[in-house]
Amino acid sequence: MHISIIAGSHRPNSQSARVGKYLQAQLQQLSPDTTTDLIDLAGNPLPLWDESAWQADGAVARAFAPYAQKLRASDGLVVISPEWAGMAPPALKNFLLLATEAEVGHKPATIVTVSSSRGGSYPVDELRHSGYKNNKILWLPEHLIVRDVADKFGAVSSGKDDDYLRARATFALKQLLAYASALVAVRQSGVTADKAFPFGM
């Protein structure tokens, strides 16, 4: 089993990446046989989507190729989004445009959002609404909102709210691992692959 964690913030040394490292460590504790990788979008490393993404030798496809390789090897994903002005950041939305069904289709993904204050709900709605159509990523019903993120998931617990969130994160990650295991058979069955219907409706 392999899980990819995407830290969707453009900022270097972001809270999204820090939360990603915490969740990565938790996954490895929960399932020692599971391998993980953390894809950090700090610095906005990818060009914006255009039609060359559909051409294997196009500039956009070439830039995305290392990420595509990691995603193809994944059985599930954790997608971490900060809330910027009530939205998911452009780098993350662009990443989901570049990812195709071949990389993330019919693979379970847990949404995690982070907020420096009491926000975090808007990116959940945005990703569930528009982050899946053509790439066919499967957002799981359970998601995680990390509010007051600077006080959460430190080396030691900051108190009752942090304890609750740590337990909730474990709950969500256990579900992700179970879905990731179960959906391997669905992808292998062949029912998800039909050249007549490459895009979501």
C-alpha positions, 0 to 999 in steps of 0.5 A: 500500500502506498499513500501520497500526501499533497501539501497544497500551499504555495508558501515555503515551510507552510503549515500545510506541509507541517500538518502533512508531515504529522499525518505522514508519521501517523500513517506509518505508525498505523500501518508500518507496511504502508509507504508514503510520500509528501508532495509539497507544492511550495513555490508553485512548481508547476506551470498552469494547465493548458492543452499541452497537458494532453500531449506526452511531449508537451511542456506541461505534461513533461513538468507534471511527469514526476508527480504523475509517476508518484500518483500512479504508484499511490493507492490513496491520497491525503489532500491538504488545503489551506484556506486563502480568502475562503478558497483553495489555493491556485496551485492545488486546483491546478494540480488537480487539473493536471492529474488525470484518471490514470493517476488518481481515478477511483482512488480514495482521498481524504480532504484536510484543510488548515486555517490560522484562525477559525476557518477551513470549511470553504475549501472542503466544499470547493474541492468536493464540488469541483476537484474531482470531475475529470480526474475521478478522484474519490473524496471520502465522506470523512474530512479533517479541518485543522483550525488554529493550526499553529497550535495543533499537531506539535511535538506535544499536545497543546490541550483538549482541542488538540487531543480531539483533533489527533484522535479525529485524524487517526479515525480519518486515516484508518478509514483512508487505509481501509478504503485504499485497500478495498478499492484496489479490487474495484480498479482491477475489475475493469469496470472503471475503464471505458474509452467511451467515457473518459470524463465525468458528466 
